[in-house]
């Protein structure tokens, strides 16, 4: 997965070539911050196959159909464990027990429709009498959806082993239905939709359970909120933190109809996001409200890709080392609400202007120092590992060969090259001049490795510049 994120041909000599699909990988990574699972629970931390399989599922669906994506998320064993709807049993009045409501709530609040009824452009609808926003669901709806998601357990189980934990296949096989543990009564879903009373299958192959699950997924998928709710978050993850209502509206329209009458076509949605006039308009570079903070993990990926980072060994890069300094590691969110909230208003002028900047929620007194230090140490040690390591199996080295050739001859060309590769030529004249002045202070013999330090300093100053840290 790290190999594909970097987009390199092979992260180690003789290793399998990466499928060069950076758009698909970027979309999947964005989806992982919407359909959040985390390996912080100890059970998932020691099940890498399950976490990798979940990521592969997001990759597979990233340019597919949202309906399939939502169903696959709901029936993935990692999500089932994380939001506790795996082995969720029907209520029993005699023992005063009720179905777990965790996933039932989050599948609406976070994964599909959000908290408030939306117009197609993402603005909130308001009640004509009270002038207040209109909730998308009630506690009664949560209860009914919780009843829907009863009777699901691990895929490898037989019909009589609802409570058994089989290893390891349970983490990579979709959840299956068990009608004996499913609430078979009729249910009322959103916007007046209902499911009929069901009859348990015999033998128990979970037919009734899966009919209800599919009905609930269809109910959510066809809700008019999905396009603007999911579309806005994908725009935030890939283009800008504060998209205009018109931008959201165009993406929402692509979700509703891809031009061929198909709803939920993610390829059409991503195309609408990345090729929208607002996303492609160069004039937006002068708009102080445009753009987004480049989150720590993507800063590291962009740095590694710019310098074709590779390993001389055959082991895997330990992303956990990166987490120490950046407080962000894929699939290691502190909660189902991701590392940051979509509507986070940072303190200061940005928040006071009513602008959201989600990624700034993990910028604090610690990361403001540790994040630049990570890049400094990485550049000095020529290793993406936090402290550098002599173990070739865990060494992923950026390649500064071409930069080194320019360091002794042409400082301006060196800066222009780094500006092109890291900041798309967006360094201001003042920044360009300041970096040049700093590099020219390093002269032959001062220090002894002045040419190496010129490269190090140039890369560091641009990696920590506003032009790199803010994606425009």
ABEGO torsion letter per residue (X at the ends): XAAAAAGBABABBGBBBBBBBAAAAAAAAAAAAABBBBAABAAAAABAAAAAAAAAAAAAAAABBAAAAAAAAAABAAAAAAAGABGBBBBBAAAGBBBBAAAAAAAAAAAAAEABBBBAAGBBBBBAAAGBBBBABBAAAAAAAAAAABGBBBAABBAABAABBBOAAAAABBBBBBAAABBABBBBBBGGBBBBBBBBBOBBAGAAAAAAAAAAAAAAAABAAAAAAAAAAAAAAAABABBBAAAAAAAAAAAABAGAGBBGBAAAAAAAAAABAAAABAAAAABAABEBBBBAAAAAAAAAAAAGBBBABABBBBAAAAAAAAGBBBGABABAAEABBAABBBBEAAAAAGBBBAAAAABBAAAAAAAAAAAAAAAAAGBABAAEBABAAABBBBBAAAAAAAAAABAAAAAAAAAAAAAGGABBAAAAAAAAAAAAABBBGOBAAAAAAAAAAAAAAAAABAAAABBX
